[in-house]
Amino acid sequence: MGSGPPVYCLLPATYYPLCEMSITRELRNILGDSKVKDDPGTITAYSTDASIYKLIPRAVSFIEEEEDVPKLLDFAHRRNIPLTIRGGGTGLAGGAVGSGIVADFSKYNQILEVNPQKKWVKVQVGHIYEELNIHLKRHKLMFAPDPASGDACQIGGMLANNSSGPRTLRYGTTKDHVLEIEAYLASGQKILIKKYKLGEPETDKFFYNHPEFKKIVQLVEEKREEILRREVKVKKNSSGYDLPALAHGLDGGYLDLPRFFVGSEGTLAVFTSATLNLVEVPGEKVTLLVFFEDMGEIAHAVGELLPIELTSIEIVDSSSMDLIGRESYDLPPSSEAMLLIDLDYGDQREKVERIKEVLAKYRLSVPLVEESEVSKQEALWRARKAILPTLYRYDPLKKPLCFIEDAALPSEKLPEMLLFLKELMRDYDFKFGAFGHIGDGNLHVHALVNGNDPAQFSKIEPLTAAGYSKVIELGGTIAGEHGDGRTRAPFVERQFGPEVYKLFWEIKNLLDPEHILNPDVKLSNKKALVNLDYEKLNWDCSSCGKCNSYCPSYEAHREDSFGSRGRFRVISYSNYDFREARDILDDCLNCKSCRVICPAGCDPAEETIKRWAEHPPRILAPWLGAMKRPELLERIFSLQGRSQKLWDNNFFRPLVELLSPTSFRLRSEVKLPRLARVSIRNRHPELVERPETELAYFYGCADGSFDNNTGEAIITTLDKLGFNVTLPKQSCCGLPMETYGFMEMKTEVARFNIDSLLRFEHVVTGCGSCLLALKEYDKLFEEEDPYHQKAIELAGRCYDFSEFIIKKTKLSSLSSISNGKRVTYHDPCHLRAAEITEEPRQLLKAMLADRFVEMDYADRCCGFAGTYYFFHPEQSEKIFERKREALKDSGAEMVVSSCPTCLLQFKNQMGEEIEVRHPAELISEVV
């Protein structure tokens, strides 16, 4: 039928370096040097996405402006090199990897226009979904689809896959909200993808300029009966090309191109921007938790619940509840299924009563639970959200593999499918977790597989075939919201039949005759289990990409190789080379955000530190060594503080820059902190090693030596509250040493601090980094080492200042602040990693009431990160830009934070625009 793809002779770059150099050089001449990379770190980072596949690209291009796209398409045609379009790389089906050129749109990410009155937004395709909705929040509007990867996925990827999430019941899928798309065909022609009315001059002109679409219309009209016969009657579908949408549109007198192109996975055109329909942000939400004794009753119950107009219904089956541990999450031992129901519109009270009436007919394991408070709703979701991290930690040799992971069926058929899968997995001896959006029939399945066991791998293909056959038999689709990609491409013909499948290929040939765009995605003659990333199958990292959205280095570069995920890949593959990865390692801020956000419990920052420990920068050893000796460090800082005006000026700073080493150059334009002429210990000799006290103040290097007011405020506040505080012997907490891999040094200071601090009942610090280091000393020692248990004991005695005030005093002792300023709070990364987020806010709310305001991105890194600011000032400023905008949008006149270097960053970057304080400074004024 002339539908097969062309065969490309594509090998990794190392096989023909002269050819690759020529290709890369030519592409750089066309797009610009900074827009094309082929270094080992970049190639490694972009060789895989969130799927199970790995393909080595020949080069990676970064799209920054629209004219890059036709230039790149022209080059790909002339060189006969396939082009893979990539957004956030969060897809699970392998649609963002390829062996030609990978075009990353992450830098093409501007919001072009918002029309709040008509409720639409025009946005470039590299914009992250969650960030778009944060921006739209000021208009009380949102882009409605709700993918689980929303904090990392990009608009272009959502368009490519027809993404959605649990709220499809109310809001539909991506294609239900697309008004127009600007795109380029494989030929390089620009087109406007919109709904064209047949017979209009505009439509006639479109057909004249693009005759291939006239041919597509003829094909659809010829095959209309078969197209509609094979139409999948489910609430969401991202398999195949949406020819039924074209057929239905033609019946109504329209050429509905948005519904046709959305879900085409970059195989028919390259999207550049989209105009999207918006909806109003919903009000308060009610969450219900229901446990069923009999899976067989679920289908009937859901059938009765759907007419109540719910926002979403999630299901978790008994296998998943067993997997995560029923006792750990207080799950009934006899329950066969758990439902989570959300309501966010309409008369919620009436709906809850109707739901109760329906559920009264069925056997529930325990009474229904209803919550309207956000914190309690999050507690109800704990078990559902624990499935994926539990799967990654369940067995050291087996990791979750996605193969039957995105089926969508009629809602009433989902329980039958779950029972079938339970038997199927038992027959093939696989443990698995299954959950889904039963309201729209979408099911996600993750089986545990040993990547090194050929016997297990041999079972996957027949198991997958059996699973998809059952899905189709039950009237479902093999891809509900994740696309076909490489995973399901071999099964598309089975889904739609040979006649419609042939039609897919004919349309592909019309729009992309050279098969340049995303070959082997959606349509392929290859088996699913080729080009697998066997190394990654053994990692704890799921490669989902969530960490990138919180990674400050990714924020500065918008390149996967500099994000947490890409960095983890580069340092984890067997071909890792420190010399090639040095710049990527050096750009990690060790902020721990990746660890905090990771749903699989992975810690990319720790793995980076391990690599640094293999090659610690010896040039820093003398300075870090001095930090082990507190008396010496104190004298150095005091001397620098007394002489700072002499050397920290426009005349001497260029000389300091010239004399500093190249790899750790201290730029002359960098603003240095003001150092105290007298250390805190010398300012308060009466508190040094004070006898018969139970409360120690760990002030750390910064608050001990900087010319700030934090230490004084903490001492004053604790004294006013009746605590006898002492300044004990203490060394640096060790975090700066950890960041650069000097783990022996960190262990040495840990022993010193443990011996000194374990005498006290409580240890308080005003520095989030110090707190985290103190709480995690146990990781430095083997379990049989006595210091391991000592470290655990010390961790239980350490408090952030705000946490201590909340837990050990009465808030009624605080009076309100009467300066009238609006105040916001910035979360220090390490304090958040220490799980302290609410206590500072509780304090501020107690003192400020409604004058406390939250700012967007409060939990994102500000970009200072200890020494990072001094050695990477440009990147640090780029990272801070998001904070600058968030502060302005919040309307706050003061920002508060519990980290001395975060406070420095805000003072340096904002100048006189906003007041910057530590919580202790405010509290000391009102106690």
Secondary structure, 3 states (H helix, E strand, C coil): CCCCCCCCCCCCHHHCHHHHHHHHHHHHHHHCHHHEECCHHHHHHCCCCCCCECCCCCEEEECCCCCHHHHHHHHHHHHCCCEEEECCCCCCCCCCCCCCEEEECCCCCCEEEEECCCCEEEEECCCEHHHHHHHHHHHCEECCCCCCCCCCCEHHHHHHHCCCCCCHHHHCCHHHHEEEEEEEECCCCEEEECEEECCCHHHHHHHHHCHHHHHHHHHHHHCHHHHHHCCCCCCCCCCCCCHHHHHHHHHCCEEEHHHHHCCCCCCCEEEEEEEEECEECCCCCEEEEEEECCHHHHHHHHHHHHHHCCCEEEEEEHHHHHHHCCHHHCCCCCCCEEEEEEECCCCHHHHHHHHHHHHCCCCECCCCEEECCHHHHHHHCHHHHCHHHHHHHHCCCEEEECCCCCEECCHHHHHHHHHHHHHHHHHCCCCEEEEEECCCCEEEEEEEEECCCHHHHHHHHHHHHHHHHHHHHCCCECCCCCCCCCCCHHHHHHHHHHHHHHHHHHHHHHHCCCCCECCCCCCCCCCCCCCECCCHHHCCCCCCCHHHHHCHHHHHHCCHHHCHHHHHHHHHCCCCCHHHHHHHHHCCCCCCHHHHHCCCCCCHHHHHHHHHHHCCCHHHHHHHHHCCCHHHHHHHHHHHHHHHHHHCCCCCHHHHHHHCCHHHCCCCCCCCCCECCCCHHHHCHHHECCCCCCEEECCHHHHHHECCCHHHHHHHHHHHCCCCEEECCCCCCCHHHHHCCCHHHHHHHHHHHHHHHCCCCEEEECCHHHHHHHHCHHHHCCCCCHHHHHHHHHHCCEEEHHHHHHHHCCHHHCCCCCCCCCEEEECCHHHHHCCCCHHHHHHHHHHHHHHECCCCCCCCCCCCCCCHHHHCHHHHHHHHHHHHHHHHHHCCCEEEECCHHHHHHHHHHHHHHCEEECHHHHHHHHC
